[in-house]
Amino acid sequence: MRRLLGAWAVGALVAWGCGSTTSTPGTPGVDENTARTEEPPPTGERPPPVVEPPPVSEPPEEPDPIDPGEPDPDPIDPGEPDPDPGPIDPGNPDPEVTAGPWPDEPVVNYSSRYGLGSVQAVAVDDAYNIWLLHGDRIGVLRAGDTSPRWTSGVGQAAPGFGPDKLALGSTVICGGSAGRAYVGYHTYELDSAFIYSPDGSNFPGYNDPDPTRFDPVRYQEYQKGDLDVVKLQPDGSVALETHLGRSARSTGPQDIGIRNTNDHHFDEDRSVLSCTKVMRGKHKGQVYIGTNHGVTRIQGLTYNSHRHPVWFKPKPDGGVTQMAGYSYALGIAQNGDVLIGNDWSVGVVTPSENLVDWDRTSQTANPEKLNSHLRGLNSEEEKDYWRGIQQTADGLYYLASKDYGLWQMSVARRSEAFGTKVAGLPTDRLSSLAATDDGSLFIGTEGFGLWRLDGKKLTHVAGVDGTVVEQLLYDPTVKPAMLYVLTNRGLTVIRGH
């Protein structure tokens, strides 16, 4: 999984999923981000810090999901049932496992062997094409090639990067079906995520149209950041397939980028910070992206935005502010559950059968097994900065923090998780995790390279060039399985775990 660094809080109250808020919409014609005129960060570095939007004035109507008492009742879906169930995941049977097209050697430095050059993120699609990302360039290494072919200026990167462009920079890349990949971008935050549609109707009833409220310049904010879907061309180059914009429920225009599925007026998910692809099981091939606000689920060219673990910060006036941290830690559990770690909280969700239901906080459609901070580390109000979350073959959960090291997590109940720190690493500054089929947990550090936890034994992994692990990507669909290790010195692939 690939990640950047940051955190945020948002004054918004949840009806189901997110988007139905009591925040005051932004004023048409007013720059909502006057403080965000700085130059974009260098490629691969953290996005700019964010400012907390204006707080809400009333508490949420549903019960507090962090209730330490009885299990929380399901929030009520205020909307009418959607007649169109959206794409149905048919499930994909796992094909016969082969060695695949790449070298069947225990350790290979791909950067040296294939002349990859600078790489900030790596992915693999269903045809085992290796996708590479660096700034405004996308590269593809196909089986039989001696080096990748790079294409510049695709999609969001075409106008260049900057506050007045479509993105401040690229972030992550995830493999999709054969010849397809997903490329993430980041941009600045909006002080208010609400954007008026052309008719100018106001939240929450949208029954008072006033076209004078509509601001065509602000409306273009929908297009910034988000996610491109790109395709491999016959000559090895890369072309834009689409800028992802088709929501699983038709609550508005279908061509304006990612916005809240339950109410398209809210543009909360603007920056893609992490991604993970489901490698096997009934939802094989689906992609999850962690954003500045939550986790968006993608099936092909259709998305549902979003889910997130949150906590509610009390206000002196009796209201609360929903605290939704940046979602850098993503993982898929052994049974297919979605594992989420943001700057404050940890979540475990069993994904709905159908994509259309992903954002519904229903214990029937999407059983939420955990929404909590990790007790034993910091208080709920303090950030834990989770950057990796995995479940090993023995069923144990592990979390990696950028500041607080490696933790084993046990889930007591839906609103309570406890942590025990794993001793033995040379640093607490961790970047990523990968659980492998042989029961190992691989741990990426900042400054001390790659480490492996095998049962209770921690060892440094030899043969990986570089001291800062930027990304770990595990592919169990080949045998021996492949662990892609991207560091500050390039890409190494380890096989056999």
C-alpha positions as CSV (number, residue, x, y, z in Angstrom):
1,M,0.0,0.0,0.0
2,R,1.2,3.5,-0.9
3,R,0.8,6.5,1.5
4,L,1.5,10.2,2.0
5,L,1.4,12.1,5.3
6,G,-1.2,14.4,6.9
7,A,-4.4,14.7,9.0
8,W,-7.6,16.7,9.1
9,A,-10.8,17.4,11.0
10,V,-14.1,18.3,9.5
11,G,-17.1,19.9,11.0
12,A,-19.8,17.6,9.5
13,L,-22.4,15.3,11.0
14,V,-23.2,11.9,9.6
15,A,-26.7,10.8,8.5
16,W,-25.3,7.7,6.8
17,G,-21.9,7.5,5.3
18,C,-21.3,11.2,5.1
19,G,-22.2,14.3,3.2
20,S,-25.5,15.2,4.9
21,T,-24.1,17.8,7.2
22,T,-25.2,20.8,9.2
23,S,-22.2,22.9,8.0
24,T,-23.0,26.2,6.4
25,P,-22.5,26.1,2.6
26,G,-19.7,28.3,1.2
27,T,-20.5,31.7,-0.2
28,P,-20.7,31.8,-4.0
29,G,-17.9,33.8,-5.6
30,V,-15.7,33.7,-2.5
31,D,-12.4,31.9,-2.5
32,E,-12.7,29.2,0.1
33,N,-9.0,28.6,0.2
34,T,-7.3,32.0,0.4
35,A,-4.6,30.6,2.6
36,R,-3.7,27.9,0.2
37,T,-1.7,29.7,-2.4
38,E,1.6,28.0,-1.7
39,E,3.5,26.1,-4.3
40,P,2.7,22.3,-4.5
41,P,5.0,20.1,-2.5
42,P,7.7,18.1,-4.3
43,T,6.5,14.9,-5.9
44,G,6.1,12.1,-3.3
45,E,6.1,14.4,-0.3
46,R,3.2,15.2,2.0
47,P,0.4,17.4,0.9
48,P,-0.1,20.8,2.5
49,P,-1.4,21.0,6.1
50,V,-5.1,21.6,6.3
51,V,-7.2,24.0,8.3
52,E,-10.3,22.8,10.2
53,P,-13.5,23.9,8.5
54,P,-16.1,25.8,10.4
55,P,-17.6,23.6,13.1
56,V,-21.2,22.5,13.1
57,S,-23.8,23.9,15.4
58,E,-25.8,20.8,16.3
59,P,-25.1,17.3,17.4
60,P,-25.8,14.3,15.1
61,E,-29.2,12.8,15.3
62,E,-28.0,9.2,15.3
63,P,-26.5,7.6,18.5
64,D,-22.7,8.2,19.0
65,P,-21.0,5.2,17.3
66,I,-18.2,5.3,20.0
67,D,-20.7,4.1,22.6
68,P,-18.7,1.9,25.1
69,G,-22.0,0.3,26.3
70,E,-24.5,-1.7,24.3
71,P,-23.9,-2.2,20.6
72,D,-24.9,0.9,18.6
73,P,-28.2,0.8,16.8
74,D,-28.1,1.2,13.1
75,P,-28.4,4.7,11.8
76,I,-31.5,5.4,9.8
77,D,-31.1,5.9,6.1
78,P,-33.1,9.1,5.4
79,G,-33.2,8.5,1.6
80,E,-35.7,6.5,-0.5
81,P,-34.5,3.1,-1.7
82,D,-32.7,3.5,-5.0
83,P,-34.5,1.6,-7.7
84,D,-31.1,1.0,-9.5
85,P,-29.0,-1.4,-7.3
86,G,-25.9,-0.4,-9.2
87,P,-23.2,-2.8,-10.3
88,I,-23.4,-6.2,-8.6
89,D,-20.1,-7.8,-7.8
90,P,-20.3,-11.3,-9.4
91,G,-17.2,-12.5,-7.7
92,N,-14.2,-13.9,-9.6
93,P,-13.0,-17.4,-9.1
94,D,-9.3,-17.6,-8.5
95,P,-7.5,-19.0,-11.6
96,E,-4.9,-21.6,-11.5
97,V,-1.8,-20.1,-9.9
98,T,1.4,-20.0,-12.0
99,A,4.8,-18.4,-11.6
100,G,3.7,-15.5,-13.8
101,P,5.9,-13.8,-16.4
102,W,8.5,-12.3,-14.1
103,P,11.8,-13.8,-12.8
104,D,11.3,-16.7,-10.5
105,E,14.3,-15.7,-8.3
106,P,14.2,-15.1,-4.5
107,V,15.4,-11.5,-4.7
108,V,15.6,-9.3,-7.8
109,N,16.5,-5.6,-7.9
110,Y,14.1,-4.5,-10.7
111,S,15.4,-1.0,-10.8
112,S,18.8,-2.3,-11.8
113,R,17.7,-5.1,-14.1
114,Y,15.1,-3.1,-15.9
115,G,16.4,0.5,-15.7
116,L,13.3,1.8,-14.0
117,G,14.7,5.2,-13.0
118,S,12.9,7.3,-10.3
119,V,9.7,5.7,-9.0
120,Q,7.3,7.1,-6.3
121,A,4.7,4.3,-6.5
122,V,4.2,0.9,-8.1
123,A,1.3,-1.3,-9.0
124,V,0.5,-4.5,-11.0
125,D,-2.6,-5.2,-13.1
126,D,-4.4,-8.5,-13.8
127,A,-2.1,-9.2,-16.8
128,Y,1.0,-8.7,-14.6
129,N,2.0,-5.4,-16.3
130,I,4.0,-3.4,-13.7
131,W,2.8,0.2,-13.5
132,L,5.1,2.9,-12.2
133,L,4.4,6.5,-11.2
134,H,6.7,9.5,-10.9
135,G,5.4,13.0,-10.8
136,D,3.5,13.7,-14.1
137,R,4.9,10.5,-15.7
138,I,3.3,7.0,-15.8
139,G,5.4,4.1,-16.8
140,V,4.6,0.5,-17.8
141,L,6.9,-2.5,-17.7
142,R,5.5,-5.3,-19.8
143,A,6.6,-8.9,-19.7
144,G,9.5,-9.3,-22.2
145,D,10.4,-5.6,-22.1
146,T,13.9,-4.6,-21.0
147,S,12.8,-1.3,-19.7
148,P,9.6,0.6,-19.0
149,R,7.9,3.0,-21.4
150,W,7.0,6.3,-19.8
151,T,4.2,8.6,-20.8
152,S,4.0,12.2,-19.5
153,G,1.1,14.6,-19.0
154,V,-1.9,12.2,-18.9
155,G,-5.2,13.2,-17.4
156,Q,-5.0,15.4,-14.4
157,A,-1.3,15.9,-15.0
158,A,-1.8,17.4,-18.5
159,P,-1.9,21.1,-17.5
160,G,0.9,20.6,-15.0
161,F,0.6,20.8,-11.3
162,G,-0.2,23.8,-9.1
163,P,-3.0,25.5,-7.1
164,D,-4.6,26.8,-10.3
165,K,-4.3,23.4,-12.0
166,L,-6.3,20.2,-11.7
167,A,-4.0,18.8,-9.0
168,L,-1.0,19.8,-6.8
169,G,0.7,16.5,-7.6
170,S,0.3,12.8,-8.1
171,T,0.2,10.4,-5.2
172,V,-0.5,6.7,-5.8
173,I,-1.1,4.1,-8.4
174,C,-3.2,0.9,-8.2
175,G,-3.5,-1.9,-10.7
176,G,-6.8,-2.8,-12.2
177,S,-8.0,-5.3,-14.8
178,A,-5.6,-6.2,-17.6
179,G,-4.1,-3.1,-19.1
180,R,-5.8,-0.7,-16.6
181,A,-4.6,1.3,-13.7
182,Y,-5.9,4.0,-11.3
183,V,-3.8,7.1,-10.6
184,G,-4.4,9.3,-7.6
185,Y,-3.8,13.0,-7.2
186,H,-4.0,15.5,-4.3
187,T,-5.2,19.1,-4.1
188,Y,-6.0,21.6,-1.4
189,E,-9.0,21.4,1.0
190,L,-12.2,23.4,0.8
191,D,-13.2,25.3,3.9
192,S,-16.8,24.1,3.1
193,A,-17.3,21.0,1.1
194,F,-20.7,22.1,-0.1
195,I,-21.0,23.2,-3.7
196,Y,-24.2,24.6,-5.2
197,S,-25.6,22.9,-8.3
198,P,-26.7,25.1,-11.3
199,D,-30.3,25.4,-9.9
200,G,-28.9,26.9,-6.6
201,S,-31.1,24.8,-4.3
202,N,-30.0,24.7,-0.7
203,F,-29.2,21.9,1.7
204,P,-31.0,19.9,3.1
205,G,-34.3,20.0,1.4
206,Y,-33.1,21.3,-2.0
207,N,-36.6,22.7,-2.6
208,D,-35.7,26.4,-2.8
209,P,-34.0,26.9,-6.2
210,D,-32.1,30.1,-6.7
211,P,-29.7,30.1,-9.7
212,T,-27.9,33.2,-8.3
213,R,-26.3,31.0,-5.7
214,F,-24.5,29.0,-8.4
215,D,-20.9,29.9,-8.9
216,P,-19.5,28.2,-12.1
217,V,-15.9,28.8,-11.0
218,R,-16.5,27.0,-7.7
219,Y,-18.3,24.3,-9.5
220,Q,-15.1,23.4,-11.2
221,E,-13.6,22.4,-7.8
222,Y,-15.3,19.0,-8.2
223,Q,-12.8,18.2,-10.9
224,K,-9.6,18.8,-8.9
225,G,-7.5,16.0,-7.3
226,D,-9.4,12.7,-7.3
227,L,-8.5,9.7,-9.5
228,D,-7.8,9.0,-13.2
229,V,-8.4,5.7,-14.9
230,V,-5.7,5.0,-17.5
231,K,-5.2,2.3,-20.1
232,L,-2.2,0.7,-21.7
233,Q,-2.0,1.2,-25.5
234,P,-0.7,-1.4,-27.9
235,D,2.6,0.4,-28.4
236,G,3.2,0.5,-24.6
237,S,2.2,4.1,-24.0
238,V,-0.5,5.2,-21.6
239,A,-3.7,7.1,-22.3
240,L,-6.5,8.4,-20.2
241,E,-9.6,6.2,-20.1
242,T,-11.6,8.5,-17.9
243,H,-11.4,10.8,-14.9
244,L,-13.4,8.7,-12.4
245,G,-16.8,10.3,-12.0
246,R,-19.6,7.7,-12.2
247,S,-21.2,7.3,-8.8
248,A,-23.0,4.1,-7.8
249,R,-26.2,6.1,-7.1
250,S,-27.4,8.7,-9.6
251,T,-27.8,11.6,-7.2
252,G,-26.4,14.2,-9.7
253,P,-24.1,14.7,-12.7
254,Q,-21.9,11.7,-13.6
255,D,-18.9,13.5,-15.0
256,I,-17.6,15.8,-12.3
257,G,-15.2,13.6,-10.4
258,I,-15.5,12.0,-7.0
259,R,-18.0,13.5,-4.7
260,N,-20.3,12.1,-1.9
261,T,-22.4,9.3,-3.3
262,N,-25.3,10.1,-0.9
263,D,-25.3,13.8,-1.9
264,H,-23.3,15.0,-4.8
265,H,-23.3,18.6,-3.5
266,F,-20.5,17.6,-1.1
267,D,-17.0,17.3,-2.4
268,E,-15.3,15.8,0.7
269,D,-13.0,13.3,-0.9
270,R,-10.5,15.4,-2.9
271,S,-7.1,13.9,-2.4
272,V,-6.2,10.3,-2.9
273,L,-3.6,9.3,-0.3
274,S,-3.5,5.5,-0.4
275,C,-4.9,2.6,-2.4
276,T,-5.3,-1.2,-2.2
277,K,-6.6,-3.8,-4.6
278,V,-8.5,-6.9,-3.6
279,M,-6.3,-9.7,-4.8
280,R,-8.7,-12.7,-4.3
281,G,-12.1,-13.7,-3.0
282,K,-15.6,-12.7,-4.0
283,H,-14.7,-9.0,-4.5
284,K,-11.4,-9.7,-6.4
285,G,-10.4,-6.8,-8.6
286,Q,-12.2,-4.1,-6.7
287,V,-10.1,-1.2,-5.5
288,Y,-10.3,0.9,-2.3
289,I,-8.7,4.4,-2.0
290,G,-8.0,6.2,1.2
291,T,-8.6,10.0,0.9
292,N,-8.5,13.1,2.9
293,H,-11.9,12.2,4.4
294,G,-12.6,8.5,4.1
295,V,-12.4,5.3,2.0
296,T,-14.0,5.1,-1.4
297,R,-14.7,1.8,-3.1
298,I,-14.3,1.3,-6.8
299,Q,-15.6,-1.4,-9.2
300,G,-14.4,-0.9,-12.7
301,L,-15.4,2.7,-13.7
302,T,-17.9,3.1,-10.9
303,Y,-17.3,4.3,-7.3
304,N,-19.1,4.7,-4.0
305,S,-17.9,7.4,-1.7
306,H,-17.4,6.9,1.3
307,R,-17.0,5.1,4.7
308,H,-14.7,6.1,7.6
309,P,-14.1,5.5,11.3
310,V,-14.6,8.7,13.2
311,W,-14.9,10.2,16.6
312,F,-16.9,13.2,17.8
313,K,-15.2,16.1,19.6
314,P,-17.5,17.8,22.1
315,K,-18.0,21.6,21.8
316,P,-18.7,24.1,24.6
317,D,-22.1,24.9,23.1
318,G,-23.1,21.2,23.4
319,G,-22.6,20.4,19.7
320,V,-19.9,18.1,18.3
321,T,-17.4,18.2,15.5
322,Q,-16.8,15.0,13.6
323,M,-13.2,14.1,13.4
324,A,-12.3,12.1,10.3
325,G,-8.5,11.7,9.8
326,Y,-6.6,11.2,6.6
327,S,-6.9,7.5,5.6
328,Y,-3.4,6.4,4.8
329,A,-3.6,2.8,6.2
330,L,-5.7,0.4,4.1
331,G,-5.7,-3.4,4.1
332,I,-7.8,-6.4,3.2
333,A,-8.3,-9.0,6.0
334,Q,-8.0,-12.7,5.5
335,N,-11.8,-13.0,5.2
336,G,-12.2,-10.0,2.9
337,D,-13.0,-7.3,5.5
338,V,-11.8,-3.8,4.8
339,L,-9.2,-2.6,7.3
340,I,-8.9,1.2,7.8
341,G,-6.5,3.3,9.8
342,N,-6.5,7.1,9.8
343,D,-4.7,9.6,12.0
344,W,-7.0,9.0,15.0
345,S,-9.1,5.9,14.5
346,V,-9.2,2.3,13.3
347,G,-12.1,0.6,11.4
348,V,-13.0,-2.9,10.3
349,V,-15.9,-3.2,7.9
350,T,-17.4,-6.2,6.1
351,P,-18.0,-4.8,2.6
352,S,-21.5,-4.9,1.2
353,E,-22.5,-7.4,-1.5
354,N,-23.3,-4.6,-3.8
355,L,-21.2,-1.5,-4.5
356,V,-24.3,0.7,-4.2
357,D,-24.5,0.0,-0.5
358,W,-20.9,0.7,0.5
359,D,-21.6,4.2,2.1
360,R,-24.7,3.0,4.0
361,T,-23.8,2.6,7.7
362,S,-26.2,-0.3,8.1
363,Q,-25.2,-3.3,10.2
364,T,-27.1,-5.4,7.8
365,A,-25.5,-4.1,4.5
366,N,-22.0,-3.2,5.8
367,P,-21.4,-4.7,9.2
368,E,-19.0,-2.4,11.1
369,K,-16.9,-4.6,13.3
370,L,-14.8,-1.8,14.7
371,N,-14.8,2.0,15.0
372,S,-12.4,3.0,17.7
373,H,-9.1,4.6,18.7
374,L,-6.5,2.1,19.9
375,R,-6.6,2.0,23.7
376,G,-3.1,1.5,25.2
377,L,-1.4,4.1,23.0
378,N,-2.9,7.7,23.1
379,S,-6.1,9.2,24.1
380,E,-8.9,9.5,21.6
381,E,-8.1,13.2,21.0
382,E,-4.4,12.5,20.2
383,K,-3.3,11.4,16.8
384,D,-1.8,7.9,16.3
385,Y,-0.8,8.5,12.7
386,W,-1.6,5.0,11.3
387,R,0.3,4.2,8.1
388,G,-0.3,0.5,7.8
389,I,-2.9,-2.0,8.8
390,Q,-2.9,-5.8,8.1
391,Q,-4.2,-9.1,9.4
392,T,-1.7,-12.0,9.4
393,A,-2.6,-15.6,8.5
394,D,-3.0,-16.4,12.2
395,G,-5.8,-13.9,12.4
396,L,-3.9,-11.2,14.4
397,Y,-4.3,-7.5,13.5
398,Y,-1.2,-5.2,13.3
399,L,-0.9,-1.5,13.0
400,A,2.1,0.6,11.9
401,S,2.4,4.3,13.0
402,K,4.6,6.9,11.5
403,D,5.6,8.0,15.1
404,Y,4.7,5.2,17.5
405,G,6.0,1.9,16.0
406,L,4.3,-1.4,15.5
407,W,1.2,-2.5,17.5
408,Q,-0.8,-5.7,17.8
409,M,-4.5,-5.0,18.0
410,S,-7.3,-7.0,19.6
411,V,-10.9,-6.1,19.0
412,A,-13.0,-6.3,22.2
413,R,-16.2,-5.0,20.6
414,R,-17.4,-2.7,17.9
415,S,-16.4,0.4,19.8
416,E,-13.3,-0.8,21.6
417,A,-9.9,-2.0,20.5
418,F,-6.8,-2.6,22.6
419,G,-3.2,-2.4,21.5
420,T,0.1,-4.0,22.6
421,K,3.3,-2.6,21.3
422,V,5.6,-5.0,19.5
423,A,9.2,-4.4,20.7
424,G,12.4,-5.1,18.8
425,L,12.4,-2.7,15.8
426,P,15.2,-0.1,15.6
427,T,12.8,2.8,15.1
428,D,9.2,3.8,15.7
429,R,9.0,5.6,12.4
430,L,7.1,3.1,10.2
431,S,5.7,3.5,6.7
432,S,3.9,0.4,5.6
433,L,2.9,-3.2,6.3
434,A,2.3,-6.4,4.2
435,A,1.0,-9.7,5.5
436,T,2.0,-12.7,3.4
437,D,0.6,-16.2,3.0
438,D,3.4,-17.9,5.0
439,G,2.3,-16.1,8.1
440,S,4.9,-13.4,8.0
441,L,4.4,-9.6,8.5
442,F,6.8,-7.4,6.6
443,I,7.4,-4.0,8.1
444,G,8.6,-0.9,6.2
445,T,10.7,1.6,8.2
446,E,11.9,5.1,7.7
447,G,15.7,4.8,8.0
448,F,16.3,1.1,8.7
449,G,15.0,-0.7,5.6
450,L,12.7,-3.7,5.6
451,W,12.0,-6.0,8.5
452,R,10.1,-9.3,8.9
453,L,8.0,-10.6,11.9
454,D,7.8,-14.3,11.8
455,G,5.8,-15.4,14.7
456,K,7.6,-13.6,17.6
457,K,10.9,-13.1,15.9
458,L,11.9,-9.8,14.2
459,T,14.7,-9.8,11.6
460,H,16.1,-7.4,9.1
461,V,15.5,-8.4,5.5
462,A,18.8,-8.6,3.5
463,G,19.1,-7.9,-0.2
464,V,16.8,-4.9,-0.3
465,D,18.6,-1.7,-1.5
466,G,17.6,1.4,0.4
467,T,16.8,2.4,4.0
468,V,13.5,4.2,3.6
469,V,10.6,1.9,2.6
470,E,8.1,3.8,0.6
471,Q,5.6,1.1,-0.4
472,L,4.9,-2.6,0.1
473,L,2.7,-4.4,-2.4
474,Y,2.0,-8.1,-2.0
475,D,0.7,-10.2,-5.0
476,P,-0.4,-13.8,-3.9
477,T,-1.9,-14.5,-7.4
478,V,1.4,-16.0,-8.6
479,K,3.5,-18.8,-7.1
480,P,6.0,-18.1,-5.6
481,A,4.1,-15.0,-4.4
482,M,5.7,-11.6,-5.1
483,L,6.4,-8.9,-2.6
484,Y,7.2,-5.5,-4.2
485,V,9.4,-3.4,-2.0
486,L,9.8,0.2,-3.1
487,T,12.5,2.2,-1.3
488,N,14.4,5.4,-1.6
489,R,16.9,3.4,-3.8
490,G,14.4,1.7,-6.1
491,L,12.2,-1.4,-6.5
492,T,13.1,-4.9,-5.3
493,V,10.9,-7.9,-5.6
494,I,11.1,-10.8,-3.1
495,R,9.5,-14.1,-3.9
496,G,8.5,-17.1,-1.9
497,H,6.5,-15.8,1.0
